[in-house]
Amino acid sequence: FLLLCATGAATAEEAKESSDWRLTLDGGGVKQFESSLDTGGEFDVDRYFVQFSATRSFGSAWNSGLSLGFGESRYGFSGYSGLGALDPWSNIRQFRISIPVRYRSGKNWTYIGIPTLRYSGESGASASDSQKWGLLAAAAYRFSDRLTIGPGFGVFSDIDDSTDLFPIVFVDWKLSDTLSLNTGRGLAATRGPGVALNWTPTSTWRFSLEARYEKTQFRLDETGPIPSGLGQDRSIPVAIAATYRPSADVELTLLGGWEFAGELRLEDSDGNRLAESDYDSAPFAGAVARFRF
């Protein structure tokens, strides 16, 4: 199961009712440290992203907006065998545009839809061969002031012309005055949300334990080692984060954790698998800043 965010760009707490536009700018970077590949060699990744979101309410029932995300993952391979020696790709650029829509029916039901277009490809890859579509949708019921939960689904096309269909859950659960369980946010061009357990001891500090499943496919350079091939990176990142909120409009977050169950895959332009390798659990660390206007 995956868990779905209330609007795709903001948590339920942030989705304030307003007829004015609510603008949000996120940016940050994450370093995934060197990890050994089972088939030989090592690799590491430097990830950077920036995301801009604009949302507003249209009457008492509708809320919608626009979210734009750009990211770059800079892979570094090394070694004398396997994928490390092949050095199959380097800089992967990712772009996402989504239009989150939320409709509230009466006091208790909320319906959510997030259609998304994503581009993911190495520098020099064909833009038309690097596109994919997706949709997240859910219906959530408000049982009380402390619990809102509901089912949904996600459907995504992949660059290899396959389609992923999976169940999702929206949840916003206040376990106590300081402890909550809710949806984590997907950032930049990532596939999307996970789950976060949050402890908020004061109005300026929040500590979180977050986890999600991440799968990224990307088209390779038309003139690279595998012309117009297909790369894939799949893992389960688990992170601890500390967020400092000096004001209602500024958040600064430091995070660190481990990538578990990691796997890299390489295919040629016809979809034939050339190489596949699990990789050792890898630590990562990073920082994220959020500004609201």
C-alpha positions as CSV (number, residue, x, y, z in Angstrom):
1,F,0.0,0.0,0.0
2,L,1.0,3.6,-0.6
3,L,-0.5,6.6,1.2
4,L,-1.8,9.6,-0.5
5,C,-1.4,13.3,0.3
6,A,-4.5,15.5,0.6
7,T,-3.7,17.7,-2.3
8,G,-0.5,16.4,-3.8
9,A,1.3,19.6,-2.7
10,A,0.3,20.1,0.9
11,T,-0.8,18.1,3.9
12,A,-4.2,18.4,5.4
13,E,-2.9,20.8,8.0
14,E,-1.5,23.1,5.3
15,A,-4.6,23.1,3.1
16,K,-6.2,26.2,4.7
17,E,-9.4,27.4,3.3
18,S,-8.8,30.6,1.4
19,S,-9.9,32.3,-1.8
20,D,-6.4,33.6,-2.3
21,W,-3.6,31.7,-4.0
22,R,-1.3,29.8,-1.6
23,L,2.2,29.6,-3.0
24,T,4.9,27.2,-1.8
25,L,8.5,26.8,-2.9
26,D,10.6,23.7,-1.9
27,G,14.2,23.0,-2.6
28,G,16.9,20.7,-1.3
29,G,19.5,18.1,-1.9
30,V,20.2,14.5,-0.7
31,K,23.5,12.6,-0.9
32,Q,23.2,8.8,-1.2
33,F,26.6,7.4,-0.2
34,E,28.5,4.7,-2.0
35,S,27.0,1.3,-2.1
36,S,28.3,-2.0,-3.5
37,L,26.5,-3.7,-6.4
38,D,26.0,-7.5,-6.2
39,T,27.2,-8.0,-9.8
40,G,30.4,-5.9,-9.2
41,G,31.4,-2.3,-8.7
42,E,30.0,0.6,-6.6
43,F,27.9,3.7,-7.2
44,D,26.7,6.8,-5.4
45,V,24.1,9.4,-6.1
46,D,23.7,13.2,-5.6
47,R,20.1,14.3,-5.8
48,Y,18.8,17.9,-6.1
49,F,15.3,19.2,-6.5
50,V,13.2,22.3,-6.6
51,Q,9.4,22.3,-6.5
52,F,6.8,25.1,-6.9
53,S,3.1,24.7,-5.9
54,A,0.1,27.0,-6.1
55,T,-3.3,26.1,-4.6
56,R,-6.5,27.9,-3.8
57,S,-10.1,27.2,-2.9
58,F,-12.9,27.8,-5.3
59,G,-16.0,28.2,-3.1
60,S,-16.5,26.0,0.0
61,A,-16.1,22.6,-1.6
62,W,-13.4,22.8,-4.3
63,N,-9.7,23.2,-3.9
64,S,-7.2,22.9,-6.8
65,G,-3.9,24.1,-8.0
66,L,-0.7,23.4,-9.9
67,S,2.5,21.7,-8.9
68,L,5.8,21.9,-10.9
69,G,8.9,19.9,-9.8
70,F,12.3,19.6,-11.3
71,G,15.1,17.3,-10.1
72,E,18.4,15.9,-11.1
73,S,20.1,12.7,-9.9
74,R,23.9,12.5,-10.6
75,Y,25.0,8.9,-10.5
76,G,28.7,8.0,-10.2
77,F,29.8,4.4,-11.0
78,S,33.1,2.8,-10.4
79,G,34.7,-0.7,-10.4
80,Y,36.2,-3.3,-12.7
81,S,33.2,-5.5,-13.3
82,G,29.4,-5.6,-13.5
83,L,27.3,-2.4,-13.8
84,G,30.1,-0.4,-12.0
85,A,32.5,-1.0,-14.9
86,L,29.8,-0.5,-17.5
87,D,29.0,3.0,-16.2
88,P,25.6,2.8,-17.8
89,W,24.3,6.4,-17.0
90,S,25.2,9.6,-15.3
91,N,22.9,12.6,-14.9
92,I,19.2,11.9,-14.9
93,R,16.9,14.8,-15.2
94,Q,13.3,14.6,-14.0
95,F,10.4,17.0,-14.4
96,R,6.8,16.7,-13.1
97,I,3.6,18.7,-13.6
98,S,0.5,17.8,-11.7
99,I,-2.9,19.3,-11.1
100,P,-4.2,18.3,-7.7
101,V,-8.0,18.6,-7.2
102,R,-9.9,18.1,-4.0
103,Y,-13.7,18.1,-3.5
104,R,-15.3,18.1,-0.1
105,S,-18.9,16.7,0.1
106,G,-20.7,17.7,3.2
107,K,-18.8,17.5,6.5
108,N,-17.2,14.1,6.2
109,W,-16.3,13.1,2.7
110,T,-13.3,14.4,0.7
111,Y,-12.5,13.2,-2.9
112,I,-9.0,13.7,-4.2
113,G,-7.6,13.4,-7.7
114,I,-4.0,14.1,-8.9
115,P,-3.3,13.7,-12.6
116,T,0.4,13.9,-13.4
117,L,2.7,14.1,-16.4
118,R,6.4,13.3,-15.8
119,Y,9.6,13.4,-17.8
120,S,12.6,11.3,-16.8
121,G,15.7,11.0,-18.9
122,E,19.4,11.3,-19.1
123,S,20.9,14.4,-20.7
124,G,20.7,13.7,-24.5
125,A,17.7,11.3,-24.2
126,S,14.7,11.7,-26.5
127,A,12.1,13.8,-24.8
128,S,9.1,12.0,-26.4
129,D,10.5,8.6,-25.3
130,S,10.9,9.9,-21.7
131,Q,7.3,10.8,-20.8
132,K,4.9,9.0,-18.6
133,W,1.4,9.7,-17.2
134,G,-0.1,9.0,-13.8
135,L,-3.1,9.4,-11.6
136,L,-3.6,9.2,-7.9
137,A,-7.2,9.2,-6.6
138,A,-8.9,8.5,-3.3
139,A,-12.0,9.1,-1.2
140,A,-11.5,9.9,2.5
141,Y,-14.0,9.9,5.3
142,R,-13.7,12.1,8.4
143,F,-14.6,9.9,11.4
144,S,-13.7,12.5,14.0
145,D,-11.5,15.6,14.5
146,R,-8.6,13.2,15.0
147,L,-9.0,10.6,12.2
148,T,-9.6,10.9,8.5
149,I,-8.9,7.8,6.4
150,G,-10.0,6.4,3.0
151,P,-9.1,4.1,0.1
152,G,-7.9,4.9,-3.4
153,F,-5.7,3.8,-6.2
154,G,-2.8,4.8,-8.3
155,V,-2.2,4.1,-12.0
156,F,1.1,5.0,-13.8
157,S,2.4,4.4,-17.2
158,D,6.1,3.5,-17.4
159,I,8.6,4.4,-20.1
160,D,8.8,0.7,-21.1
161,D,5.1,0.9,-22.0
162,S,4.0,-1.1,-19.0
163,T,1.4,0.1,-16.5
164,D,1.5,0.0,-12.7
165,L,-1.8,-0.2,-10.8
166,F,-1.7,-0.3,-7.0
167,P,-3.9,0.5,-4.0
168,I,-3.3,3.6,-1.9
169,V,-4.6,4.9,1.4
170,F,-5.2,8.5,2.6
171,V,-4.7,8.9,6.3
172,D,-4.5,11.8,8.7
173,W,-4.6,10.5,12.3
174,K,-3.8,12.6,15.4
175,L,-2.7,10.0,17.9
176,S,-2.3,12.6,20.6
177,D,-1.8,16.4,20.9
178,T,1.9,15.9,19.8
179,L,1.9,12.6,17.8
180,S,0.4,12.0,14.4
181,L,0.4,9.5,11.6
182,N,-0.2,10.9,8.1
183,T,0.9,10.9,4.5
184,G,4.4,12.0,3.6
185,R,4.9,14.2,0.6
186,G,6.3,13.2,-2.8
187,L,8.8,15.8,-4.0
188,A,10.1,16.9,-7.4
189,A,9.6,14.2,-9.9
190,T,9.3,11.3,-7.5
191,R,6.5,8.8,-7.9
192,G,5.0,10.0,-4.7
193,P,4.0,9.7,-1.1
194,G,4.6,7.4,1.8
195,V,3.9,7.4,5.5
196,A,5.2,9.6,8.2
197,L,5.0,9.3,12.0
198,N,5.4,12.9,13.4
199,W,6.2,14.1,16.9
200,T,5.6,17.8,17.4
201,P,6.7,18.8,20.9
202,T,6.6,22.5,20.3
203,S,5.3,24.9,17.7
204,T,8.7,25.3,16.2
205,W,10.0,21.7,16.1
206,R,8.8,18.5,14.4
207,F,10.6,15.2,14.3
208,S,9.5,12.5,11.8
209,L,10.1,8.9,10.9
210,E,9.2,8.4,7.3
211,A,9.2,5.6,4.8
212,R,8.0,4.9,1.2
213,Y,8.5,2.7,-1.8
214,E,10.3,4.4,-4.7
215,K,10.6,3.3,-8.3
216,T,12.2,5.5,-11.0
217,Q,12.5,4.6,-14.7
218,F,14.4,6.8,-17.1
219,R,15.4,6.9,-20.8
220,L,19.1,6.9,-21.6
221,D,21.2,9.1,-23.8
222,E,20.7,8.4,-27.5
223,T,24.5,8.4,-28.0
224,G,25.5,6.8,-24.7
225,P,26.9,3.3,-24.0
226,I,23.3,1.9,-24.3
227,P,21.7,4.2,-26.9
228,S,18.1,5.1,-26.0
229,G,18.2,2.3,-23.4
230,L,16.2,2.2,-20.2
231,G,17.5,2.5,-16.6
232,Q,15.6,1.8,-13.4
233,D,16.4,2.5,-9.7
234,R,14.1,0.9,-7.1
235,S,14.4,1.1,-3.3
236,I,12.7,1.7,0.0
237,P,14.1,4.8,1.7
238,V,13.6,5.1,5.5
239,A,14.5,8.5,7.1
240,I,14.5,10.4,10.3
241,A,13.9,14.1,9.9
242,A,14.1,17.1,12.2
243,T,12.2,20.2,11.0
244,Y,12.7,23.7,12.4
245,R,9.8,26.2,11.8
246,P,10.8,29.7,12.9
247,S,7.6,31.1,11.4
248,A,4.4,29.9,9.8
249,D,5.9,30.4,6.3
250,V,9.4,28.9,6.7
251,E,10.5,25.3,7.4
252,L,14.1,24.0,7.4
253,T,14.6,20.2,7.5
254,L,17.6,18.0,8.1
255,L,17.2,14.3,7.3
256,G,19.2,11.1,7.2
257,G,18.4,7.5,6.7
258,W,19.0,4.3,4.7
259,E,18.0,3.0,1.3
260,F,16.8,-0.6,1.7
261,A,16.0,-3.3,-0.9
262,G,17.8,-1.4,-3.6
263,E,18.0,-2.6,-7.2
264,L,19.3,-1.2,-10.5
265,R,18.2,-2.5,-13.9
266,L,19.4,-1.8,-17.4
267,E,17.6,-2.6,-20.7
268,D,18.3,-1.8,-24.3
269,S,16.0,0.3,-26.5
270,D,14.0,-2.8,-27.4
271,G,13.3,-3.7,-23.8
272,N,15.7,-6.6,-23.5
273,R,17.2,-6.9,-20.1
274,L,21.0,-6.4,-20.2
275,A,21.9,-6.3,-16.5
276,E,20.2,-6.3,-13.1
277,S,21.8,-5.9,-9.7
278,D,20.7,-5.6,-6.1
279,Y,22.8,-3.1,-4.1
280,D,23.7,-3.0,-0.4
281,S,21.7,-0.8,1.9
282,A,23.1,2.7,1.6
283,P,23.0,5.6,4.0
284,F,21.9,9.0,2.8
285,A,21.7,12.6,4.3
286,G,20.3,15.8,3.1
287,A,18.5,19.1,3.7
288,V,15.2,20.6,2.5
289,A,13.9,24.2,2.8
290,R,10.2,25.2,2.4
291,F,8.9,28.8,1.9
292,R,5.2,29.8,1.8
293,F,4.0,33.1,0.3
